[in-house]
Amino acid sequence: MLKLAVMSSLAFDVAVSGLERGTGPGRTEDKVIAALSAEAIAAPAEAQEKGLEPEANASKPGDDEAPGGLERELLLKKQEELAAKEKALAALEQELDQKLVRLQELEAKLNRMLEDAKEVRDKKLKHLIDVYSNMKAKQAAAVIETLNEKIAVKILAGMRGRQAGEILTYVKPAKAARLSEQLTKMQVPF
């Protein structure tokens, strides 16, 4: 009996709300409620045929809602959770885009700094080449013997061939041989 009362009450509420919204009787909710109402009416008749008392067919706690209503609430809740997650994901995506832009800016700045450092290094090396070119060959050879071989090779490679050859004549033969070998392997003077 309680089911019948609940079903008819729900059917009335849906019918009233349908009229308020201007929807017609063809709505899916209306069809579900009509089917549930028919089932609720048929259930007591079946129970009497089987010899069951109406109290035995009484509703259980929590059955006072329509079966479709609980599912609808769950679906609405899931939809809200999904919308919240989509919103959070969009915010994270925007934050990630901002960080990517910042990283690209930093990368460009770093590349400019590296180019500037290379220019400064090249200027210093050209200056060193000029200094050693203006030194007497014997003095330049004495200093080149103490330098790191890579730097010595770069200095010698930047000089005119005659100057470099004159300096190498004053360098110890073993070191002069190593420097000459590295000069031949060098592809770019700087």
C-alpha angles and dihedrals in degrees: 000000000000091000090052092052092047092047095049090046091051091046090052092048092049092046091051093045090047090054091048091052093043096241123145134232091267093080118122093233090056091052092049092049092048090052092047091048091052089049092049091052093046094047098070091047091052090047092054091049090053091047097247122144118240089241090059088058093049119135123266124233110283093026092102090094125075113258091237092050094064092049090047091052090050091049092049090049091049090048091052091048090049091049090050091050091048090051091049090047091051090051091050091048091052091048090049091050090052091050091048091053089049091050091050090051091050091048091052091048091049091050090052090050091050091050090049091049090050091051091050091048091049091049091050091048091050088050091051090049089052091049093050091044090057094048123091111265095243093052093045090050092052091053095042090055089062096045127095106272094237092055092043090052092050091050093048092045090055093053128083112267095248093053093046091048092050091051092047090056088067095045118094109270097242093050091042089054092051092047091048091049092051090047090058091050093049112106101182123032093223 
